Amino acid sequence: MPDRIEDSAISFGPFRLFPKSRLLEKEGSPLHVGGHALDILIFLAERPGEVIDKRELVKRIWADVNVDEGSLRFHVAALRKALGDTGKSARYVVNVPGRGYCFVASLAHAAPPAAQPAVNIAPPRSLPSPLSKMLGREEIVEKISNGLSLHRFMTVVGPGGIGKTAVAVTVGHRRSADFGGRVFFVDFGPLRDASHIATTIASALGLTISAEDPTPALLTFLKTGPALLIFDSCEHVLDALAPLVERIVRDAPQLRVLATSRESFRSDGERIFRLFPLDCPPEREDLGVAEVLAYPAAQLFVERIAQSSAPFQLSAEEAPLVASICRRLDGIALAIELAAGRVNAYGIAGTASLLDSRFSLQWRGRRTAVPRHQTLAAALDWSYDLLPPAESATLRRLSVFAGPFAPEAAAAVAAGDGLGTSETLEAIDSLVTKSLISPSGSRTLRYRLLDTTRTYAHGKLNELGETSQFARRHAEHFRDFFERAEADTSTPLPEWLSIYGAELDNVRAALNWAFGPDGDAALGIALTAAAVTLWVRLSLFAECRERAKTALTALGDSGDDRIRMQLLSALGWSLMYGEGRAREARPILETTLELADRLDDKDFRLRALWGLCIDQFNNGQFGKARALADRFANAAANSSDRTDLMLGDRLMAVALHYLGDQNDARLRIERVNASLHVLAEKPKIFPLDLRISTQYFRARILWLQGLADQAQALAARNIEEGRANGHALTFCSVLGQAACPIAFWSGDFEAAERHGAELLEHTERHAIRLWGLWARAFNAAVVVRRGDVATGLPLLREELNRAGDARFLPRFLPLLGELAACSGEAHQVDRGLDVIEDVLTRCNDRQELWYLPELMRIKGELLLKSPRHAGDAEARFREAMEIANQQGARFWELRGAISLARFMIGAGQNAEALAILERACGAFSEGAGIADIRSARDLIAQLRT
């Protein structure tokens, strides 16, 4: 359970481990250990002296994520390093060959720590605000709250409108501090497609996930610490939700789930808590005020009257009527609130008489025989019949919304046909006071219908034959809304997402109607095209791809070419950014370009050219990529939008960088950097942040040119900017394109390990597959460079093999070079030479020249270790230096000079070695702290003595 006060410490050596708090201390101070490494330690320490099979460990730590033993070895190595377990003195984790791992330290269980002073923990954003007063439920809230300490999965079961959500929210706020504020409220009420359950949960957790199956990423997040998930209104998605809940409860040991539903999940481990109606006054003629108000149902009724009008005091004459109303409404909280909302207009006696006329006598005394939802439906019927025509029409029309909606959207959809905009908004205000509409808990004003109210009102819409009319208006509104959203390029991304991202459920609902049997496919096609920006900025590339395919199928061969161009562009981009080397992306983008040229559409011509250029990068055709970058620059030259020119320079800088022309690449990227201060809007055709993406490529180029201090400082700032930006895919590039490689090349392997671990955790949390593959291979290379060749080299080879075709992405090239170099260090020279020859062939065939000098140097080092080829090493070192010099890559030239100088020292040519090193070091005006500069200067000092 998550309470620290009950978390017993496990002591071993200088360490204390608090499993439930996920805290490891060394000599009283917290010791940072990666999330998976800590999971391994906790699991092993809970079973000391027992050999745990590797497969069992993998299954426990990674659940059903496809992780092999290589990742396990990597995290065990990280754990041993953190514990100082070198195998020479202190031993804690032992590998039993062929079997698994065993925790061998002597353990001592300490008493739980003293209770810490209470701290104020901010309530999580997804949890609705608590009720000002919870009437008649305090004992129930306490029972459920305490029950969460004993049971990991509880379901509050009861009829609609009985108060299940209010109870669950109150419990969430009460237990928030125990879970460190990690209490998340997931409303399934708006959800109509059960296939979106996992992405709905991810959204409530604040995760951006672009994978087809978000479940592994959800598990990764939920394993990071104690958390409480509140799943609300689950009854319509039980079949799909039940197995997912079983899985996350099983695989995330610190997780608690509290669900509300009209029926139980019937799942393993579920603890059911039935929520019964509020206690009502008995049926007795002599009931007094104090006696009536002793019952929670009457308390709720009177309080809601006071809230909807002025201060209210119950009289002795009215007390029996209130008792009767509460009984007739079966103590259902929502029904009571609806009745109380009418007292201001009709008085208590009038309300009671209307209630009597609406419910027949057979409802009285047959509570157990009549389904609770029918009682609530009757209460809603009664309340609906009391509404003025403007309010009843407004309520019906608003039922087409899925989830919360803005006042502007409500007016756009519900106004018309005799209702003006102001009249509609007045009706909404009145419906709020009658508890038929609730204000949403977001910062900006939004409304929502309770799920039962929405279902009821939608039934009325169907009865009157109005569904298609207002579903169409709903879809038309969001088509227009997202056409404006695409043009809104000045709003910062976090704010943009808070405005437009909140409408994802409404977009899905509108598209489901539009492409349904009674819908309008043409309207669905237009809405799909308008919503592309939303999916791209949420990194929902899989959903974008499937929605675009649906729209293109509906469009057919004879549809509008402009719409076809927009949809093909969306499909091509979703393939390119979502799947990397997707073979079908290129022909789709080429067709997009043909249509853009035919229609003379500048924006989509640039989008298509950009996409085609990135596709060529992904597929290693760098000469073709440069040609496309030239075409982009020419197309942007006449643009009135300055950001198009900046994008052209950025695209060309990347192409030149990969082609090995660092000097011209620097000119282009600096030109973009110099213009960033005038960038007032987000480029229309670029899905990432132009400022951030410019800086990580700029840092790479600066590094290769020998400006190490500037590159390192820029990479550090870029990390902070990337974190603040909040875009998952952008932050992957921040870490993978600059922070990780620059730390690695500088010889700061501690920083490299830190950045690599952060990248891996980030990709697992957001399910970004391609960068996850790279992160695992990079982390293995770091293990080797930190001295553990026996663990790291097999792991590096394994991870690169697992990457499959992704190895041909440019980001993997240095890792292949490291595989060759590390093979040589492990005395596998022939194997290393085979790797280097394959990679050199790849580079020459694809004009992927930026890393060529380093590959030549690595080949020279391998040749030195081979008696048959040692004589060729010098030529390779000189070739590496010459190519690096031509490219303006001083860093590669320095590395080549160090290798050549060492070779010459071995041959007794000290004077020439000194001259080579002095010339290479003289080109550097900064970077005194990086490993290669230190090595070169140490050699110079030796040669001068």
Protein Blocks (a to p, Z undefined) as FASTA:
>chain_A
ZZfklmccddehjbdcdfknopaceehiacdddfklmmmmmmmmmmghiacdfklmmmmm
nomaccdfklmmmmmmmmmmmnopnolmccfbdcdehilccdfbdcdddddddddddddd
dddfklccddfbdghilmmmmmmmmmmmmpcbdcddddehilpmmmmmmmmmmmmmmnno
pacdddfklpmbfklmmmmmmmmnopacfbfblmlmmmmmmmnpccddddehkllmmmmm
mmmmmmmmmmmmkbccddddfbdfkighiacddddddddddddfklcfklmmmpmklmmm
mmmmmmmmccddddfklmmmmmmmmmmnnopaklmmmmmmmmmmnojmlmmmmmmmmpcf
klgoplmmpcfklmmmmmmmmmmmmpcfklmmmmmmmmmpgcjddfklmmmmmggehiaf
klmmmmmmmmmmnopaccdfbfbdcddddfklmmmmmmmmmmnopmmmmmmmmmmmmmmm
mmmmmmmmmbcfklmmmmmmmmmmmmmmmmmmmmmmklcfklmmmmmmmmmmmmmmnopm
klmmmmmmmmmmmnommbcfklmmmmmmmmmmmmmmmnopafklmmmmmmmmmmmmmnop
aklmmmmmmmmmmmmmmnopaklmmmmmmmmmmmmmmpcblklmmmmmmmmmmmmmmnop
aklmmmmmmmmmmmmmmmmbdcfklcbdfklmmmmmmmmmmmmnopamlmmmmmmmmmmm
mmmnopaklmmmmmmmmmmmmmmmnopaklmmmmmmmmmmmmmmnopaklmmmmmmmmmm
mmmmnopamlmmmmmmmmmmmnmmmlmpmklmmmmmmmmmmmmmnopmklmmmmmmmmmm
mmmmnopaklmmmmmmmmmmmmmmpmklmmmmmmmmmmmmmmmmmnopaklmmmmmmmmm
mmmmmnopamlmmmmmmmmmmmpcghklpmklmmmmmmmmmmmZZ
